[in-house]
Amino acid sequence: MTNYPRCGTSILLAGLVLGLTSVAFAHDPDEPELEVPEVSVVAERPLAASSQQFIPDKEIVLQSQGRPAQVLRLIPGFIAVEHSGGGGKADQYFLRGFDADHGTDVAFFTDGMPINLRSHAHGQGYTDLNFLIPETIEGLDVHKGSYLPEYGDFATAGAVNFKTRDVVKEGVIQGAGGEYETQRYLLMFSPTKDRVRTLIAGEGYYSSGPYLNDNQYYRANLFGKVTTNLTGRDELVIKTTFHQSKWDGSGEIPFRAVSTGLLDRFGSINPYEGGNTLRTTGQLAYHYDTTTGGEFYAQAYGQYYRLDLFMDFTFFLNNPVNGDGFGQFDRRVIYGGEVGYKQRGEVLGIPSIGAIGFQARIDDAHTKLGTQTFRVPTGMTVDSNVFQASYSPFVKAEVHPLSWMRFVGGVRGEFFTFDVSNRCFACIDQPSGQTTSGIILPKMSMILGPWHNTELFLNYGEGFHSNDARSVVAQGSSPLARARTYELGVRSRPWGSDRLEILATLWRMDLQSELVFVGDAGTTESRGASRRQGVEVAARGQVWGPLYVNGSFTWTHAEFRNGDAIPLAPEYTAYGAAVLQWPDGLTSQLQATYLGVRPLIEDRSIKSPSWITFDLSERYRIPVTLPHGRLEAFLFVQNLFNTQWEQAIFAFESRLRTEPTGVTDIHFVPGNPRTVMGGMAWYF
């Protein structure tokens, strides 16, 4: 494997980049703002953990357009890559030693509504973020570990809540284009901005991609939100979204075919991969502030989701004549909500905040898996109805006994019901049955300080991820995998409250079971208990005048309790960016993303190469006088130095048509070459 194509860089170079662009993220209300077209917000204080942070919109607007998941790299240690070379499928997520696949151990929300899909046809916790319009995002609320009672299923490595805007000061009409026939169009405006605040946005996107088999990736998004105050002490929010996309995928290709010249690096074995998806959501949220320091809040949501996905990993391993193509189909409705009450006051003279809440969620899904050739079904492996429900009460308290000491803690309960029906009469071995399960999860945090603009954090919490309902009823396995998480951290602004902030966190996580349902095969794998531990260091803020820096470096050691490596778990990750606000309306950002070597199988004999890529962003306010509004030009250059790198990468057995037997090999999705995209925006 020594001739496997590498990016030609090392962790030393990543360290040098970070040394030059040092970095981080927690936003502070006193920090000067970069000028961006939209209003920025700040995180609520105080924080409960050193790893908790708020990523503001001013950093999001400087990310290259095309993949909404790309904003996740602003979170220390978070890497998201394309999984199948097509664009429309959910990304592959890496955080804290997890290859979280499409979301198994990271919980995603938008304005508190869960995004992860339970018992999905393609994998547990499947999370497709392509329904988000980045310009509508006010910020990312990030919580790592399992220390807050408000978060439940999938929040083991962490949770990310995309908070959307209520209103924009300026409307925008934007058009952009670039290489590979890439086009993106955006319309966003607020018809009303006073007592009734409204936001409407629409996005259209198309790209053929760098692959020889054109992606023909089409995406359309609509967003609508209304916020109003019925009285002087409350707020009512109604939000809806619509997303539809379709694409052709290049797929994961075997290294042996590329190294021998049989296949171009951007070629495809099966040009019939790809799919289409649709998602529509609706949310209703309300909160009322009492005259005695209390707050009542309630939320309800509903979603309809559809996915048709056509894949082929092993080519001709199982079917030498027609190939191993398979299709996955998911249709579901999701509905749920929460109610709660918070109260501020004093208990025995000690400032305190108490909260009690209840959350419920229902997934009513129809999932199918079967063989296909040229996207024409040829057989059925799984055809199931899944009805999965959860009911989750929680309590939370925060007390401030001393000026330099705070305690935050709580307890969350989870009760699940699983009901699976087999609809395939020829699939007699497929799962069918009913079961229930519950779990109690304690959380606690202690915060000391601040002293000299420095706080210390000590955290313990228990979280979990649910397992696929089909694996639960098929094997009687543990439905809920408990995770115990620990953190010791520090946050400091040694040069003052308006300058660079430095974060450091030492953490550990013990996961009870990594039992997973493998949607691609319709089978269950038990991977046993595991331990992950690591260090995160980050910094963010103003260095000098118009120069801001942000970034992070993380180290993680992840293995099963028997000593085997956890496949695909990153050991080193890094991100660094420097933002310079030039005179006369020009803003520049240079950023670097690094992913280190990873074991691809348990015995560590096959490893992936490391890679580092650089991106350049430019935004310029054009100094012209218009009767209404203003103009802005922007330019994004991804992979500035045209590095050869790999996105999704795996090791498994496959067989080409010309081979007599299967061969274990590395399979990968090539990273995009240098790509230029630019455009113009009119703000009105």
C-alpha positions as CSV (number, residue, x, y, z in Angstrom):
1,M,0.0,0.0,0.0
2,T,3.0,2.3,0.0
3,N,2.2,3.7,-3.4
4,Y,-1.2,4.9,-2.4
5,P,-1.7,8.5,-3.5
6,R,-1.0,11.0,-0.7
7,C,-1.4,14.7,-0.4
8,G,2.4,15.1,0.3
9,T,1.9,16.9,3.6
10,S,2.3,16.0,7.2
11,I,1.0,17.0,10.6
12,L,4.1,19.3,10.9
13,L,2.7,21.5,8.2
14,A,-0.7,21.5,9.8
15,G,1.0,22.6,13.1
16,L,2.8,25.4,11.2
17,V,-0.4,26.6,9.7
18,L,-2.1,26.7,13.1
19,G,0.9,28.4,14.6
20,L,0.5,31.2,12.0
21,T,-3.3,31.4,12.3
22,S,-3.9,30.3,15.9
23,V,-7.6,30.0,16.7
24,A,-11.0,29.5,18.3
25,F,-14.6,30.1,18.6
26,A,-16.6,31.1,21.7
27,H,-18.2,34.4,20.9
28,D,-18.2,37.3,23.4
29,P,-20.5,40.3,23.5
30,D,-17.7,42.7,23.9
31,E,-15.7,41.4,20.9
32,P,-15.6,43.8,17.9
33,E,-17.6,42.5,14.9
34,L,-16.4,41.9,11.4
35,E,-18.7,43.7,9.0
36,V,-21.0,41.3,7.3
37,P,-24.3,41.9,5.5
38,E,-26.4,40.5,8.3
39,V,-26.8,41.2,12.0
40,S,-24.7,39.0,14.4
41,V,-25.7,37.6,17.7
42,V,-23.7,36.5,20.7
43,A,-23.8,33.4,22.9
44,E,-25.8,33.4,26.1
45,R,-23.6,33.4,29.2
46,P,-22.7,31.6,31.3
47,L,-21.4,28.4,29.7
48,A,-21.5,25.0,31.4
49,A,-18.4,23.4,29.7
50,S,-15.1,24.6,28.1
51,S,-16.2,22.8,24.9
52,Q,-19.5,24.6,24.7
53,Q,-19.6,27.5,22.2
54,F,-21.5,29.6,19.8
55,I,-20.3,30.0,16.2
56,P,-21.6,33.4,14.9
57,D,-22.9,34.1,11.4
58,K,-19.9,36.3,10.5
59,E,-17.8,33.2,10.3
60,I,-20.5,31.2,8.4
61,V,-20.8,33.9,5.7
62,L,-17.2,33.5,4.8
63,Q,-17.5,29.7,4.1
64,S,-17.5,28.6,0.4
65,Q,-21.0,28.0,-1.0
66,G,-22.3,24.6,-2.2
67,R,-22.2,22.3,0.9
68,P,-24.1,23.5,4.0
69,A,-22.2,20.9,6.1
70,Q,-18.9,22.7,5.4
71,V,-19.7,25.2,8.2
72,L,-19.2,22.3,10.7
73,R,-15.4,22.6,10.4
74,L,-15.7,25.8,12.4
75,I,-16.3,23.5,15.4
76,P,-13.0,22.3,16.9
77,G,-12.3,18.7,15.8
78,F,-15.3,18.5,13.5
79,I,-14.7,17.2,9.9
80,A,-17.5,16.6,7.3
81,V,-16.7,15.0,4.0
82,E,-18.8,13.8,1.0
83,H,-19.6,10.1,1.2
84,S,-20.2,9.0,-2.4
85,G,-19.1,11.7,-4.8
86,G,-22.5,13.1,-5.7
87,G,-23.4,15.9,-3.4
88,G,-27.0,15.1,-2.5
89,K,-26.4,12.4,0.1
90,A,-25.7,13.1,3.8
91,D,-22.1,13.8,4.6
92,Q,-19.8,11.6,6.7
93,Y,-19.1,13.2,10.1
94,F,-16.1,12.9,12.3
95,L,-16.0,14.2,15.9
96,R,-14.1,13.1,19.1
97,G,-12.8,9.8,17.7
98,F,-16.2,8.9,16.1
99,D,-16.7,8.1,12.5
100,A,-20.3,9.1,13.2
101,D,-21.1,7.9,9.7
102,H,-24.1,10.1,8.8
103,G,-25.0,11.1,12.3
104,T,-25.1,8.1,14.7
105,D,-23.3,9.9,17.6
106,V,-23.8,13.6,16.9
107,A,-27.3,15.1,17.4
108,F,-28.3,17.8,15.0
109,F,-31.2,20.3,15.4
110,T,-32.6,23.3,13.7
111,D,-34.2,25.7,16.2
112,G,-34.6,22.8,18.6
113,M,-36.2,20.4,16.1
114,P,-34.3,17.1,15.7
115,I,-32.8,16.4,12.2
116,N,-31.3,12.9,12.8
117,L,-33.5,10.1,11.4
118,R,-34.0,7.0,13.5
119,S,-34.0,3.5,12.0
120,H,-33.2,5.0,8.6
121,A,-32.8,2.9,5.5
122,H,-29.2,3.9,5.0
123,G,-28.1,4.0,8.6
124,Q,-29.1,4.9,12.2
125,G,-29.2,8.7,12.8
126,Y,-28.9,9.6,9.1
127,T,-28.6,13.4,8.9
128,D,-28.8,15.3,5.6
129,L,-28.1,19.0,6.1
130,N,-28.7,20.0,2.5
131,F,-32.1,21.4,3.4
132,L,-30.4,24.3,5.2
133,I,-29.8,27.6,3.5
134,P,-26.5,28.9,5.1
135,E,-27.5,32.6,4.8
136,T,-30.6,32.0,7.0
137,I,-28.4,30.6,9.9
138,E,-27.9,33.1,12.8
139,G,-25.3,30.8,14.4
140,L,-24.4,27.3,15.6
141,D,-25.0,26.4,19.2
142,V,-22.4,23.6,20.0
143,H,-22.4,21.3,22.9
144,K,-19.9,18.4,23.1
145,G,-20.3,15.5,25.5
146,S,-23.5,14.7,27.4
147,Y,-23.7,17.4,30.1
148,L,-27.0,19.1,29.4
149,P,-30.4,17.5,30.2
150,E,-32.0,19.2,27.2
151,Y,-30.3,16.8,24.7
152,G,-31.0,13.1,24.4
153,D,-30.7,10.7,21.5
154,F,-27.5,10.7,19.5
155,A,-25.9,13.4,21.7
156,T,-22.9,11.3,22.8
157,A,-20.0,13.0,21.0
158,G,-22.0,16.2,20.9
159,A,-25.0,18.2,19.7
160,V,-25.2,21.0,17.1
161,N,-28.3,23.3,17.0
162,F,-28.6,25.5,13.9
163,K,-30.3,28.7,15.0
164,T,-32.1,30.6,12.2
165,R,-32.7,34.3,11.9
166,D,-36.0,36.0,12.6
167,V,-35.3,38.9,10.2
168,V,-32.7,40.5,8.0
169,K,-31.9,44.2,7.8
170,E,-31.3,44.0,4.1
171,G,-32.9,41.7,1.4
172,V,-30.5,40.1,-1.0
173,I,-30.6,38.7,-4.5
174,Q,-27.5,36.7,-5.4
175,G,-26.2,34.8,-8.3
176,A,-23.0,32.8,-8.4
177,G,-21.2,30.5,-10.8
178,G,-18.0,28.5,-11.2
179,E,-16.2,25.5,-12.6
180,Y,-18.1,22.3,-13.5
181,E,-21.2,24.2,-14.5
182,T,-21.8,25.1,-10.9
183,Q,-24.5,27.7,-10.4
184,R,-26.2,29.0,-7.2
185,Y,-29.0,31.5,-6.9
186,L,-30.4,33.0,-3.6
187,L,-33.3,35.3,-2.7
188,M,-33.8,36.3,0.9
189,F,-35.7,39.2,2.4
190,S,-37.9,40.3,5.3
191,P,-41.3,41.8,4.2
192,T,-42.1,43.0,7.7
193,K,-39.6,43.8,10.5
194,D,-41.5,45.3,13.4
195,R,-44.2,43.6,15.6
196,V,-44.5,40.9,13.0
197,R,-41.1,39.8,11.8
198,T,-40.9,37.7,8.7
199,L,-38.1,36.0,6.7
200,I,-38.5,34.4,3.3
201,A,-35.6,32.7,1.5
202,G,-35.2,30.5,-1.6
203,E,-32.1,28.7,-3.0
204,G,-31.4,27.0,-6.3
205,Y,-28.2,25.0,-6.9
206,Y,-26.7,23.0,-9.7
207,S,-23.3,21.3,-10.3
208,S,-22.0,18.6,-12.6
209,G,-19.0,18.2,-10.3
210,P,-15.4,17.2,-11.2
211,Y,-16.3,13.6,-11.9
212,L,-16.3,12.0,-15.4
213,N,-19.8,10.7,-14.6
214,D,-21.5,14.1,-14.3
215,N,-23.3,14.5,-10.9
216,Q,-26.1,16.6,-12.4
217,Y,-26.7,17.6,-8.8
218,Y,-29.8,19.8,-8.5
219,R,-31.0,21.2,-5.2
220,A,-33.9,23.5,-4.4
221,N,-34.7,25.0,-1.0
222,L,-37.5,27.2,0.4
223,F,-37.6,28.8,3.8
224,G,-40.3,30.8,5.6
225,K,-40.5,32.1,9.2
226,V,-42.9,34.4,11.0
227,T,-42.1,35.8,14.5
228,T,-44.5,37.9,16.5
229,N,-45.4,39.0,20.0
230,L,-49.1,38.4,21.0
231,T,-48.5,40.3,24.2
232,G,-45.6,42.3,25.6
233,R,-44.2,39.2,27.4
234,D,-44.3,36.4,24.8
235,E,-43.2,35.3,21.4
236,L,-44.7,33.1,18.8
237,V,-42.7,31.5,15.9
238,I,-43.9,29.6,12.9
239,K,-41.4,28.2,10.5
240,T,-41.5,26.0,7.4
241,T,-39.0,24.6,5.0
242,F,-39.0,22.6,1.8
243,H,-36.1,20.7,0.2
244,Q,-35.8,18.6,-3.0
245,S,-32.7,17.3,-4.7
246,K,-31.5,14.7,-7.1
247,W,-28.1,13.6,-8.2
248,D,-25.9,11.0,-10.0
249,G,-23.1,9.6,-7.9
250,S,-19.5,8.7,-8.8
251,G,-19.3,6.2,-5.9
252,E,-16.4,4.9,-3.9
253,I,-13.7,3.5,-6.3
254,P,-11.0,0.9,-5.6
255,F,-7.4,2.0,-5.4
256,R,-6.2,-0.9,-7.5
257,A,-8.2,0.2,-10.5
258,V,-6.7,3.8,-10.3
259,S,-3.1,2.7,-9.6
260,T,-3.1,0.4,-12.6
261,G,-4.6,3.0,-15.0
262,L,-7.8,1.0,-15.4
263,L,-9.8,3.9,-14.0
264,D,-9.4,7.6,-13.8
265,R,-9.2,9.1,-10.3
266,F,-12.5,10.9,-11.0
267,G,-14.0,7.9,-12.8
268,S,-16.7,5.5,-11.7
269,I,-17.2,1.7,-11.8
270,N,-21.0,2.0,-11.7
271,P,-22.4,5.2,-13.3
272,Y,-25.9,4.4,-12.2
273,E,-25.3,5.4,-8.5
274,G,-27.2,8.4,-7.1
275,G,-30.6,9.2,-5.9
276,N,-33.3,11.8,-5.0
277,T,-34.7,13.1,-1.8
278,L,-37.4,15.4,-0.4
279,R,-37.9,16.9,3.0
280,T,-40.5,19.3,4.2
281,T,-40.8,20.6,7.8
282,G,-43.1,22.7,10.0
283,Q,-42.4,24.2,13.4
284,L,-44.5,26.1,15.9
285,A,-42.8,27.5,19.0
286,Y,-44.1,29.7,21.8
287,H,-42.7,31.1,25.0
288,Y,-44.1,33.4,27.7
289,D,-42.1,35.3,30.4
290,T,-43.9,35.7,33.7
291,T,-43.6,38.7,35.9
292,T,-41.8,36.7,38.6
293,G,-38.8,35.6,36.6
294,G,-40.3,32.5,35.1
295,E,-40.6,31.3,31.5
296,F,-43.1,28.8,30.0
297,Y,-42.1,27.4,26.5
298,A,-43.6,24.9,24.1
299,Q,-42.8,23.6,20.7
300,A,-44.4,21.3,18.1
301,Y,-43.0,20.1,14.8
302,G,-43.8,17.8,11.9
303,Q,-41.7,16.5,9.0
304,Y,-42.3,14.5,5.9
305,Y,-39.2,12.8,4.4
306,R,-38.5,10.7,1.3
307,L,-35.2,9.1,-0.1
308,D,-34.5,6.9,-3.0
309,L,-30.8,5.9,-3.0
310,F,-28.9,3.7,-5.4
311,M,-25.5,2.4,-4.4
312,D,-22.9,-0.2,-5.4
313,F,-19.8,-0.8,-3.2
314,T,-18.7,-4.4,-4.1
315,F,-19.4,-4.3,-7.9
316,F,-19.4,-8.0,-8.9
317,L,-18.5,-9.7,-5.7
318,N,-21.9,-11.3,-5.0
319,N,-23.4,-11.2,-8.5
320,P,-20.8,-11.7,-11.3
321,V,-23.4,-11.3,-14.0
322,N,-25.6,-8.3,-13.1
323,G,-23.5,-6.7,-10.4
324,D,-24.1,-5.9,-6.7
325,G,-26.1,-2.7,-7.1
326,F,-28.7,-2.1,-4.4
327,G,-31.4,0.4,-3.6
328,Q,-32.5,1.9,-0.3
329,F,-35.9,3.6,0.1
330,D,-37.2,5.5,3.0
331,R,-40.6,7.2,3.5
332,R,-41.6,8.6,6.8
333,V,-43.4,11.2,8.9
334,I,-41.9,12.6,12.1
335,Y,-43.8,14.5,14.7
336,G,-43.2,15.6,18.2
337,G,-42.5,18.5,20.5
338,E,-41.7,19.7,24.0
339,V,-43.1,21.7,26.9
340,G,-41.2,23.2,29.8
341,Y,-40.9,25.8,32.5
342,K,-37.9,27.7,33.8
343,Q,-37.8,29.8,37.0
344,R,-35.1,32.2,38.2
345,G,-34.9,33.2,41.8
346,E,-33.1,32.6,45.1
347,V,-33.1,29.4,47.2
348,L,-31.9,30.1,50.8
349,G,-30.4,33.3,49.5
350,I,-28.5,31.5,46.7
351,P,-29.1,32.7,43.1
352,S,-30.6,29.7,41.2
353,I,-32.4,28.7,38.0
354,G,-34.6,25.6,37.9
355,A,-36.1,24.0,34.8
356,I,-38.4,21.1,34.1
357,G,-39.4,19.8,30.7
358,F,-40.9,17.0,28.6
359,Q,-40.0,16.0,25.1
360,A,-41.8,13.5,22.8
361,R,-40.9,12.2,19.3
362,I,-42.6,9.7,16.9
363,D,-41.0,8.2,13.8
364,D,-43.4,6.4,11.5
365,A,-41.2,5.0,8.7
366,H,-41.4,2.6,5.8
367,T,-37.9,1.4,4.8
368,K,-36.8,-1.0,2.0
369,L,-33.6,-2.5,0.8
370,G,-33.2,-4.6,-2.4
371,T,-31.0,-5.4,-5.3
372,Q,-31.1,-3.3,-8.5
373,T,-29.4,-3.1,-11.9
374,F,-29.3,0.2,-13.7
375,R,-31.8,1.5,-11.0
376,V,-34.3,-1.2,-12.0
377,P,-35.3,-3.3,-8.9
378,T,-34.4,-7.0,-9.2
379,G,-35.1,-8.3,-5.7
380,M,-36.1,-7.5,-2.1
381,T,-34.0,-8.0,1.1
382,V,-35.8,-5.8,3.6
383,D,-39.3,-4.2,3.6
384,S,-40.3,-3.0,7.0
385,N,-42.7,-0.7,8.7
386,V,-41.0,0.9,11.8
387,F,-42.9,2.8,14.4
388,Q,-40.5,4.2,17.0
389,A,-41.4,6.6,19.8
390,S,-39.6,8.2,22.7
391,Y,-40.8,10.1,25.7
392,S,-38.2,12.2,27.7
393,P,-38.8,14.1,30.9
394,F,-35.9,16.1,32.4
395,V,-35.1,18.4,35.2
396,K,-32.2,20.9,35.4
397,A,-30.9,23.2,38.1
398,E,-28.2,25.9,38.2
399,V,-27.0,27.4,41.5
400,H,-24.4,30.1,42.2
401,P,-23.4,29.7,45.9
402,L,-20.3,31.8,45.6
403,S,-19.2,34.6,43.2
404,W,-16.5,32.3,41.9
405,M,-18.5,29.0,41.9
406,R,-21.4,27.6,39.9
407,F,-23.1,24.2,39.7
408,V,-25.2,23.0,36.8
409,G,-26.8,19.6,36.8
410,G,-29.9,17.6,36.1
411,V,-31.4,14.2,35.2
412,R,-33.0,13.1,32.0
413,G,-35.2,10.0,31.6
414,E,-35.8,8.2,28.3
415,F,-38.6,5.7,27.5
416,F,-38.6,4.1,24.0
417,T,-41.1,1.9,22.2
418,F,-40.0,-0.1,19.1
419,D,-42.5,-1.7,16.8
420,V,-41.3,-3.4,13.5
421,S,-43.5,-5.2,11.0
422,N,-42.0,-7.2,8.1
423,R,-43.9,-6.4,4.9
424,C,-41.8,-8.8,2.7
425,F,-43.4,-12.2,2.7
426,A,-40.4,-13.7,0.9
427,C,-38.0,-12.2,3.6
428,I,-38.9,-14.6,6.4
429,D,-35.6,-13.9,8.3
430,Q,-36.2,-10.2,8.5
431,P,-37.0,-8.5,11.8
432,S,-40.5,-8.2,13.2
433,G,-41.7,-7.6,16.7
434,Q,-42.2,-5.1,19.6
435,T,-40.2,-4.1,22.6
436,T,-39.6,-1.2,25.0
437,S,-36.6,0.2,26.9
438,G,-35.7,3.0,29.2
439,I,-32.7,4.7,30.7
440,I,-31.9,7.4,33.4
441,L,-29.1,9.8,32.6
442,P,-27.5,12.0,35.3
443,K,-25.6,15.2,34.4
444,M,-23.4,17.5,36.5
445,S,-21.0,20.4,36.0
446,M,-18.9,22.6,38.3
447,I,-17.5,26.0,37.0
448,L,-14.9,27.9,39.0
449,G,-14.0,31.5,38.3
450,P,-13.5,33.8,36.6
451,W,-10.1,34.7,37.9
452,H,-8.1,37.1,35.7
453,N,-10.5,36.4,32.8
454,T,-10.2,32.6,33.3
455,E,-12.7,30.0,34.1
456,L,-12.2,26.3,35.0
457,F,-14.8,23.6,34.1
458,L,-15.3,20.1,35.5
459,N,-18.1,18.0,33.8
460,Y,-19.6,14.5,34.0
461,G,-22.6,13.3,32.1
462,E,-24.3,10.2,30.7
463,G,-25.8,10.2,27.2
464,F,-26.8,7.6,24.7
465,H,-27.7,6.7,21.2
466,S,-30.6,4.5,20.3
467,N,-29.9,1.5,18.1
468,D,-31.9,0.7,14.9
469,A,-35.3,-0.7,15.8
470,R,-34.8,-3.6,13.4
471,S,-31.6,-4.7,15.2
472,V,-33.4,-4.3,18.6
473,V,-36.3,-6.7,17.7
474,A,-34.2,-9.1,15.6
475,Q,-31.6,-9.9,18.3
476,G,-33.1,-8.6,21.6
477,S,-30.0,-6.5,21.8
478,S,-29.6,-3.4,24.0
479,P,-31.8,-0.7,22.4
480,L,-30.1,2.2,24.1
481,A,-26.2,2.4,24.2
482,R,-25.1,4.3,27.3
483,A,-22.2,6.7,27.0
484,R,-20.3,8.1,30.1
485,T,-18.5,11.4,29.3
486,Y,-16.0,13.4,31.4
487,E,-14.3,16.7,30.8
488,L,-11.8,19.0,32.5
489,G,-11.3,22.3,30.7
490,V,-10.3,26.0,30.9
491,R,-11.3,29.1,29.0
492,S,-9.2,32.3,29.2
493,R,-8.8,35.7,27.7
494,P,-5.3,36.5,29.1
495,W,-5.0,39.8,27.2
496,G,-8.4,41.2,28.1
497,S,-12.1,40.6,27.4
498,D,-11.9,42.1,23.9
499,R,-9.0,40.0,22.6
500,L,-8.0,36.4,21.9
501,E,-9.8,33.7,23.8
502,I,-8.0,30.4,24.4
503,L,-9.8,27.1,25.2
504,A,-8.3,23.8,26.3
505,T,-10.3,20.6,27.1
506,L,-9.2,17.1,28.3
507,W,-12.0,14.6,27.8
508,R,-12.9,10.9,28.0
509,M,-15.9,8.8,26.8
510,D,-16.9,5.2,27.5
511,L,-19.5,3.8,25.2
512,Q,-21.4,0.7,26.4
513,S,-22.0,-0.8,23.0
514,E,-21.4,0.0,19.3
515,L,-24.0,-2.4,18.0
516,V,-25.1,-1.0,14.7
517,F,-27.6,-2.0,12.0
518,V,-25.8,-2.0,8.6
519,G,-28.4,-0.6,6.2
520,D,-26.3,-1.4,3.2
521,A,-26.5,-5.1,4.0
522,G,-29.7,-5.3,6.0
523,T,-27.7,-7.0,8.9
524,T,-26.6,-6.2,12.4
525,E,-23.0,-6.0,13.7
526,S,-22.0,-6.0,17.3
527,R,-18.8,-4.0,17.9
528,G,-18.7,-4.1,21.7
529,A,-17.7,-1.5,24.2
530,S,-15.2,1.3,23.4
531,R,-13.2,4.1,25.0
532,R,-12.3,7.4,23.5
533,Q,-10.2,10.1,25.1
534,G,-8.4,13.2,23.9
535,V,-7.4,16.8,24.1
536,E,-8.8,19.9,22.3
537,V,-7.0,23.2,22.1
538,A,-8.5,26.2,20.3
539,A,-8.3,30.0,20.2
540,R,-10.4,32.7,18.6
541,G,-10.5,36.5,18.5
542,Q,-8.8,39.7,17.5
543,V,-5.0,39.6,17.2
544,W,-4.3,43.1,15.9
545,G,-6.6,45.8,14.5
546,P,-8.4,44.3,11.5
547,L,-6.8,40.8,11.9
548,Y,-8.9,38.0,13.4
549,V,-7.8,34.4,13.7
550,N,-9.7,31.2,14.6
551,G,-8.9,27.5,14.6
552,S,-8.2,24.4,16.6
553,F,-6.0,21.3,17.1
554,T,-7.3,18.0,18.5
555,W,-5.8,14.7,19.5
556,T,-7.9,11.6,20.1
557,H,-7.2,8.0,21.0
558,A,-10.0,5.6,20.2
559,E,-10.2,1.9,20.6
560,F,-12.5,-1.0,21.6
561,R,-12.0,-2.2,25.1
562,N,-10.3,-5.3,23.8
563,G,-7.5,-3.1,22.3
564,D,-8.7,-3.2,18.6
565,A,-8.7,0.1,16.7
566,I,-12.0,1.7,15.9
567,P,-12.0,1.9,12.1
568,L,-11.9,5.5,10.6
569,A,-11.5,7.2,14.0
570,P,-9.3,10.3,13.4
571,E,-6.3,10.7,15.7
572,Y,-5.4,14.3,14.7
573,T,-7.5,17.0,13.3
574,A,-6.8,20.7,12.8
575,Y,-8.4,23.8,11.4
576,G,-6.9,27.3,11.1
577,A,-8.1,30.5,9.6
578,A,-7.0,34.2,9.4
579,V,-9.5,36.9,8.5
580,L,-8.4,40.3,7.5
581,Q,-10.7,43.3,7.2
582,W,-9.0,45.5,4.6
583,P,-9.8,49.2,4.1
584,D,-12.5,50.1,1.5
585,G,-14.8,47.1,2.1
586,L,-12.6,44.1,1.3
587,T,-12.6,41.1,3.6
588,S,-10.2,38.2,3.0
589,Q,-10.1,34.7,4.7
590,L,-7.4,32.0,4.3
591,Q,-8.3,28.7,6.0
592,A,-6.7,25.3,6.3
593,T,-8.3,22.0,7.2
594,Y,-6.3,18.9,8.3
595,L,-7.3,15.3,8.8
596,G,-4.7,12.9,10.1
597,V,-4.0,9.2,9.4
598,R,-6.8,6.8,10.4
599,P,-6.9,3.0,10.8
600,L,-9.3,1.5,8.3
601,I,-9.6,-1.9,9.9
602,E,-9.4,-3.1,13.5
603,D,-5.8,-4.5,13.4
604,R,-4.4,-1.2,12.1
605,S,-2.7,-2.9,9.2
606,I,-4.4,-0.7,6.6
607,K,-4.5,3.1,7.2
608,S,-5.7,6.1,5.3
609,P,-3.4,8.9,4.3
610,S,-3.5,12.3,5.9
611,W,-4.5,15.4,4.0
612,I,-4.5,19.2,4.3
613,T,-6.4,21.6,2.1
614,F,-6.5,25.4,1.9
615,D,-9.4,27.6,0.9
616,L,-9.5,31.3,0.1
617,S,-12.6,33.6,0.5
618,E,-12.9,37.2,-0.7
619,R,-15.9,39.5,-0.2
620,Y,-15.9,43.1,-1.5
621,R,-18.4,45.9,-1.1
622,I,-18.4,47.6,-4.5
623,P,-18.2,51.4,-4.0
624,V,-21.0,52.4,-6.4
625,T,-24.0,54.6,-5.7
626,L,-27.3,52.9,-6.4
627,P,-30.8,54.4,-6.1
628,H,-31.7,51.5,-3.8
629,G,-29.3,49.2,-2.0
630,R,-25.7,48.2,-2.6
631,L,-23.6,45.6,-4.4
632,E,-21.1,43.1,-3.1
633,A,-18.8,40.8,-5.1
634,F,-17.4,37.5,-3.7
635,L,-14.9,34.8,-4.7
636,F,-14.3,31.4,-3.2
637,V,-11.3,29.2,-4.2
638,Q,-11.5,25.7,-2.7
639,N,-8.3,23.6,-2.5
640,L,-6.2,26.6,-3.3
641,F,-3.0,24.6,-4.0
642,N,-4.8,21.8,-6.0
643,T,-3.9,19.1,-3.4
644,Q,-4.7,15.5,-4.3
645,W,-6.7,14.2,-1.3
646,E,-9.4,11.7,-0.4
647,Q,-12.7,12.3,1.2
648,A,-14.6,9.2,2.3
649,I,-12.3,6.2,2.4
650,F,-12.8,2.6,3.5
651,A,-11.2,-0.9,3.3
652,F,-13.4,-3.8,2.2
653,E,-13.6,-6.6,-0.3
654,S,-14.8,-6.0,-3.8
655,R,-14.5,-7.6,-7.3
656,L,-14.2,-6.0,-10.7
657,R,-15.7,-7.7,-13.7
658,T,-12.3,-8.9,-14.9
659,E,-11.2,-10.4,-11.6
660,P,-11.8,-14.1,-10.7
661,T,-12.4,-13.5,-7.0
662,G,-12.8,-10.7,-4.5
663,V,-9.9,-8.5,-3.4
664,T,-9.6,-6.5,-0.1
665,D,-8.6,-3.0,-1.1
666,I,-8.9,0.7,-0.2
667,H,-12.0,2.3,-1.7
668,F,-12.2,6.1,-1.7
669,V,-14.1,9.2,-3.0
670,P,-11.5,11.7,-4.4
671,G,-11.5,15.2,-2.9
672,N,-12.4,18.0,-5.2
673,P,-9.5,19.6,-7.2
674,R,-9.0,23.4,-7.1
675,T,-12.4,24.9,-7.7
676,V,-13.2,28.6,-8.3
677,M,-16.6,30.1,-7.7
678,G,-17.6,33.7,-7.8
679,G,-20.7,35.9,-7.9
680,M,-22.5,39.1,-7.2
681,A,-25.1,40.1,-4.5
682,W,-27.5,43.0,-4.5
683,Y,-28.6,44.1,-1.0
684,F,-31.8,46.1,-1.0
